[in-house]
């Protein structure tokens, strides 16, 4: 088993500053990294506070970036995005504010496009089974049930 070499607090600060300069990080990401480097929790908190003061870490900026990225590129629903941010210990008020990055019209259009793509791959012609499979698909993407049901209803009645 390979053990990780511990580094000094100064070295750790420089390394996490470089890490934060390259890409957005949240406090939880940095805590994990500092733990891996065997930095004590009291020293870790000092380092994180320094990063926040120097604007290397900004939880709102991180959350907004995360929301845009996961919505546009991964096609995640709001539920999955919020849940993942919560796992990263982002405060609820910041999560709610960051989710406002997703415009309602763009969100519904994205859900509609994903559902229509999925519909093309479903062999069932029976409306009930088709709707059931599309709802299950929408739920797997963590889209809200009321929005996805409404869209599925419109799509299946158009055809």
Secondary structure, DSSP 4 states (H G I P E B T S, - for coil): -PPPPP--HHHHHHHHHHHHHHS---HHHHHHHHHHTT--HHHHHHHHHHHHHTTS--HHHHHHHHHHHHHHTT---HHHHHHHHHHTT--HHHHHHHHTTS-HHHHHHHHHHHHHHHHHT----SHHHHHHHHHHHHHHTT--HHHHHHHHHHHHHH-
